[in-house]
Amino acid sequence: MSDYAHLKTPGEILRAAAEKETSARDFYAELAARCHVDFVRELLLRLHNEEEKHLDLIRKMLARLGS
């Protein structure tokens, strides 16, 4: 059974997704801060920014739900 089977409502699902996006965003930021190769750091920062966009979309959806 999936670790996410207990998520039933749209709000629960979106909050779990937000946690994953936050974790991924922070992961990329931490790696970028430690990376000394410019093109790799730039990629990591782009990935960080993409996760931030995803998180923003999820927050907007949660606001629409009133969650």
N, C-alpha and C positions, 0 to 999 in steps of 0.2 A: 504494500500500500504506500502511496505517495506521502511524503512529509507534509504535503499541502492539502490532503484530503479533508482536514478539519476546517478548512476555509470555506465558508458557505455563502456569506453575503458579499455583494459587490464591495462594500466598505472594507471587509476583512481581506478580501483578495487584493484590493488596491493598496491597503496599508502594508501587506506583506511584500507587494511589488516595490513599494517605496523603500522599504528596508533593504531589499536587494540592490536597488539602484543606488542608494546612499552608500552601501558597502562597496559597490563597484567603483563609484565616484571617488571615494576616499582611498581605495586601493590604487587607482591610477595616479592620484595626486601624490601619494606617498612614494610610489615608484619614480615618478617624474622628478621629484625633489632630490632623489638619490642618484639619478642618471646623469652621467657626464658626457654622453654622446648626443649631440644636438638633435639629429634627425630622429633618434629614438625618443628623446624627451619630448619633442614636438608631437610625435604620434601619441604618446601617453597623455599629453595635455589635451589633444583633440578628443581622445577617448573619454577623458575626464569631463570635458565640455558636453559631449554627447550624453553621458549619463546624467548630467545636470539638466539637460533638455528633457530627458525622459522623466526625471523627477518632477520637473515643473508641470509636465502634462498630467502626471498622476495627481499632483496637488490640485490642479484645476478640476479634474474629474471628481476628486473627493469633495471639493467645494460644491460642485453641482449636485452631489448626492446629499450634501448637508452633513457629511461625516467629519 
